[in-house]
Amino acid sequence: MYNEDLAIRDRLEEILESIELIQEWSNGMTDLHDFMISPGRVMAFNA
């Protein structure tokens, strides 16, 4: 693979890991307001 291919693959793996974490953190949430009502449940997403 070219270095560019490896970089793309690494980035895609990071995205997948982020999605899995979001799914884990939001487990049990049933409504958008579950995130907004309780300050303890507010999640910050880093860009």
N, C-alpha and C positions, 0 to 999 in steps of 0.2 A: 504494500500500500504506500501511497505517497503521503508525505507529512500532512498535506491538506486533508486527505481522507481520514487520517488519524485524528486530526483536530476536530473534524466534523463528528466523527464517532464519539470522541470524548465529550463534546458538547451535548450530543443527543443523550448520552448516558447521564450527564448531569441533569438534564431536563427531566428524564425519567425518574431519577432519584427525587427531584423536587416534587413531581406529581405524586409520588408514593408518600412523601412526607405530608403533603397537603391532605391527601386522603386519610392518612392516619390521624392528623390533628383535627380534622373535621368529622371524624367518626362520631355519630350520635347527633350531629346537627341536622335538624330537619327543616329549618327555615332560615332565610337570610337574617332575620332579626335575632337569631341565636348568636350571631357574631356581633351584632351592634348593641344589644341590650346590656350585656355583661362586659365591663371593662377587662375582666380576667380572661375573657375568651377572644379578645381582639388579637388578630394575627397580623404581623407586619411582613410584607413580601419584599425581599430585596431584589433589585433589578440587576 
